[in-house]
Amino acid sequence: MNTIDWSKLQLILEQNKSFLITSHVRPDLDALGSELALALLLESLGKRVTIINSSDMPDNLRFIDPENRVQKYVPEQHRDLVLNVDVHFIVDTSAWKQLGTISDVFKSSQATKVVIDHHVSSDNLGAIEFKDPLAEATGTLIYRLIKACGYSLLPEMAVPLYGAIATDTGWFRFSSTTSETHRIIAELIDLGVQPDWLYQQLYEQYSLARVKLVGRILSRVELDCDGQLAHVYVQWKDFTETGAKPIDTEDLVNECLRIAGTKAAFIAVEQQNKTIKFSLRSRSDVDVSRVAELFGGGGHKKAAGTVLNEPFSAARKKVLAAMKEAVLALSNPPA
């Protein structure tokens, strides 16, 4: 565990009055849970807080925000607010590209910028960074901030933080899970989290359209590098023909890693705007963050992603070639 000195951030919290919190486009539960828990902390300190993201709240995660606190950035509505707060918090990312449309106004703002993140990849955001790439989730860092500064861990923070940590550890099955993870989770359960309810909200509310989409996608899985690399794709017509949504591909790349002998995997998902979103995964020493960085993306060693703005077939070929090279380099190290 990296030791972060939270005292500098504590001063920022206590010396400023207004805060804006944002995260990456297409926010996952680690991003949203971290935003909501941080907002609750700031409000408990008497601060003014707004949460604004460039992307809409995913439909399947709306349950985490029953008061609809997370807003989608609308320049005409939010620009002045963004420009006039004291502090900008950026959680669960350190990349300009990942911030989406809100990044333009962030760049022109004079507000103090603070990053809380657990990803390896990083741009120069002109921010004060509180990062630990070894942390299993940004939600863990929010928890550590609360504890290190002697603030109260409120019951209202428990579900967002549990969701953040549970999802980013693959429900505690990834190698990033530690004994500290379980101690944090135990405390959150003591505060009132019902794991069975949360799991049902996340994984037992699928539509028939999603089930049909999954069946179609999994029938396409291909293997390369003598079975060490699995990959699959989704085109936009798959969504229109099944009635499914892009969010329905969430976590599907992990299904590829269920195949015996696989060391890495990726999924290519064509978006409505014709860009291609790639999710890369590893269950070995293959560092997929380095592959993602080749194409302007980033992430963790074992989970990363990127978006390519070029024809579907060409984009797939580029990423496939890079992933093959990464897998084969691991299998055949230089003498």
Buried (B, 14 or more C-beta within 10 A) or exposed (E): EEEBEBEEBBEBBEEBEBBBBBBBBBBBBBBBBBBBBBBBBBBBBEBEBBBBBBBBBBEBBBBBBEEEBBBBBEEEEBBEBBBEBBBBBBBBBBBBBBBBBBBBBBEEBEBBBBBBBBBBBBBEBEBBBBBBBEBBBBBBBBBBBBEBBEBEBBEBBBBBBBBBBBBBBBBBEBEBBBEBBEEBBEBBEEBEBEEEEBEEBBEEEEBEBBEBBBEBBEEEBEBBBEEBBBBBBBEBEBBEEBEBBBEBBBBBBBBBBEEEEBBBBBBBBBBEEEBBBBBBBBBBEBBBBBBBBEBEBBBBBBBBBBBBEEEBEEBBEBBBEBBBEBBBEBEEEEE
